[in-house]
Amino acid sequence: MRALLVPPFLLLAACNGEPAFDERYDKAAKEIEARAKAMDASIAEADAAARAAGADTRSSKPLPDAARPSNAPPSSGE
């Protein structure tokens, strides 16, 4: 009889340690936000360094027009 009661308690004990979805989501969201802030700070630092060095951060020339894609000639059907 005791052998029948032990497995359900072991299953409950094994599942108890895993964090819930909301906890994992919140943790991932905080990590992503921290990475984004670090990236923004790095970009701002690089931009400030470029300005201090006298470099223009904006491109002085516009981008060239996109090339038309080339298509193969149509098949003669032979």
C-alpha positions as CSV (number, residue, x, y, z in Angstrom):
1,M,0.0,0.0,0.0
2,R,2.8,2.4,0.8
3,A,4.4,1.6,-2.5
4,L,1.4,3.1,-4.3
5,L,1.6,6.4,-2.4
6,V,5.3,7.1,-3.0
7,P,5.3,7.7,-6.8
8,P,2.7,10.5,-6.8
9,F,4.8,12.4,-4.2
10,L,7.9,11.9,-6.2
11,L,6.2,13.4,-9.3
12,L,5.0,16.4,-7.3
13,A,8.4,17.0,-5.8
14,A,10.1,16.8,-9.3
15,C,7.7,19.3,-10.8
16,N,7.8,21.8,-8.0
17,G,11.3,23.1,-8.7
18,E,10.6,24.3,-12.3
19,P,9.7,28.0,-12.6
20,A,6.3,29.0,-14.1
21,F,5.9,30.4,-17.6
22,D,5.3,33.9,-16.3
23,E,8.5,33.8,-14.2
24,R,10.6,32.6,-17.2
25,Y,8.9,35.2,-19.5
26,D,9.6,38.1,-17.0
27,K,13.3,37.0,-16.7
28,A,13.7,36.8,-20.4
29,A,12.1,40.2,-20.9
30,K,14.4,41.8,-18.4
31,E,17.4,40.2,-20.0
32,I,16.4,41.4,-23.5
33,E,15.7,44.9,-22.1
34,A,19.1,45.0,-20.4
35,R,20.8,43.9,-23.7
36,A,18.9,46.6,-25.7
37,K,20.0,49.3,-23.2
38,A,23.6,48.2,-23.4
39,M,23.4,48.2,-27.2
40,D,21.9,51.7,-27.2
41,A,24.6,52.9,-24.8
42,S,27.3,51.4,-27.0
43,I,25.9,53.0,-30.1
44,A,25.6,56.4,-28.4
45,E,29.2,56.1,-27.2
46,A,30.4,55.3,-30.7
47,D,28.4,58.1,-32.2
48,A,29.8,60.6,-29.6
49,A,33.4,59.4,-30.3
50,A,32.8,59.8,-34.1
51,R,31.5,63.3,-33.6
52,A,34.5,64.2,-31.3
53,A,36.9,62.9,-34.0
54,G,35.2,65.2,-36.5
55,A,33.6,62.4,-38.6
56,D,30.2,63.0,-40.1
57,T,27.9,60.3,-38.9
58,R,25.5,60.9,-41.8
59,S,26.3,59.8,-45.2
60,S,27.1,62.7,-47.5
61,K,26.1,60.7,-50.7
62,P,22.7,59.2,-51.3
63,L,22.5,55.5,-51.9
64,P,22.5,54.4,-55.6
65,D,19.3,53.4,-57.2
66,A,18.6,49.7,-56.9
67,A,19.6,47.7,-60.0
68,R,16.8,46.0,-62.0
69,P,16.9,42.3,-61.6
70,S,18.0,40.4,-64.6
71,N,15.7,37.7,-66.0
72,A,16.7,34.8,-68.2
73,P,15.3,34.8,-71.7
74,P,12.0,32.9,-72.1
75,S,12.3,29.3,-73.1
76,S,11.4,28.5,-76.7
77,G,9.5,25.4,-75.5
78,E,11.6,22.9,-77.5
